[in-house]
């Protein structure tokens, strides 16, 4: 058993034993759905079905149903794409980077964060596919497939193609990492189950028997996947930022985008993890596993990444001024004082000012304040992507082509569909899969003798 410092708060409270951990986590899978879970699923399915009408209309009629125009060719679609990719970043950071750094506090939240990553990437992938207009005619051309048309290949110099490789790799590695961690817990549920449930979880557990050889291979594969996934934390959103940074459009053509986008992705990802975990710990009665210590540590990460994002905002203005390029300077003045000033100052308030409240321990350790601020951060990060994309496009070099972007009901509906899809997937995961990694949580329990002494 691991010996924990008497000075440091335990990661699992309530004097839990191995049996308690198994019972507390498995009861959510084995028991009947709670009223709260059913209500959440009903709302998510409602959003999924309502938003589905907008998706069907978009596919049937084309992207002319959106609010795009000849000047603003990218708007809500790419905004939502970048936002959802960012949401998924915390899962990789928690599961891979913190594993390599041996941060034990990750054990109670890594499973849900990894699931969140997978569902967020699925939601993000919808937008490029829908933006193709008729994806059934050409979505597969985004892949470098052998073909009968001579040397007809994708443009390997395009950052849009880099997105395809980066995000598909990110999704694949995250999915394997998530599933590998589930196998020992599936075996635990299999051993407790009967009938058809035993057959299903038996198949999912791949014959896990808990022997030394199984655990040795589990640990080895986890470390290998963590090593593979760690560069993805930096590379995925870096490549997404290249969609803009490699262009010559004022407001986009800047070298600060890669680190700025990565910090913003981790910032928004941790905010979404907090939103989900605070609700999950309450609905599933997991307060002894997802403690205030976990929440406080995640709030500290938000302080750090939020401060980096704030510095990036200031640096952008400085570089625009220092460059002496009139078009670049106007792009940033237009962001702050142009027609979309309200979006810019909403972004600054949500992303720069609100996270600084976490410097106060009373706020940092308040569930209500943390939940509200996590929502504020994600709203702010959506506005950040909107500001970067729309305000840089709607006023270009030719004043006669200046235009405003106004979202239609179909823009909003497609976005609503992704919310319904995300929360439906997460709620189904939380009910039928163990939401906390039992095997890893048991490894951080204090020894029985320490519990007696305390």
DAGILIN-V785074 format. One line per field, one symbol per residue. ss: DSSP state (a for helix, b for strand, c for the rest). psi: psi as a letter, one per 40 degrees, with the letter a starting at -180 (. if undefined). A space follows every 50 residues. Layout:
ss->???
psi->???
This chain:
ss->cccccccccccccccccaaaaaaaaaaaaaccccaaaaaaaaaaaaaaaa aaaaaaaaaaacaaaccccccccccaaaaaaaaaaaacaaaaaaaaaaaa cccaaaaacaaaaaaaaaaaaaaaaaaaaaacccaaaaaaaacccccccc ccccccccaaaaaaaaaaaaaaaaaaaaaaaaaaaaaaaaaaccaaaaaa aaaacccccccaaaaaaaaaaaaaaaaaaaaaaaaaaaaaaaaaaccccc ccccccaaaaaaaaaaaaaaaaaaaaaaaaaaaccccccccaaaaaaaaa aaaaaaaaaaaaaaaaaaaaaaaccaaaaaaaaaaaacccaaaaaaaaaa aaaaaaaaacaaaaccaaaaaaaaaaaaaaaaaaaaaaaaaaacccccaa acccccccaaaaaaaaaaaaaaaaaaaaaaaacccccaaaaaaccccaaa aaac
psi->ihhihediiidhiefiidddddddddddddiiiidddddddddddddddd dddddddddddieeeieiaddgehbddddddddddddedddddddddddd efhdeedeedddddddddddddddddddddeecgdededeeeigiiiefa fhiiheehedddddddddddddddddddddddddddddddeeiiaddddd ddddeffheeiddddddddddddddddddddddddddddddddddeiehh ddgieedddddddddddddddddddddddddddeffdedgiddddddddd dddddddddddddddddddddddehdddddddddddeadfdddddddddd dddddededhddddehdddddddddddddddddddddddddedehadhde eiiihhiidddddddddddddddddddddddeiheigdddddeeiiiddd ddd.
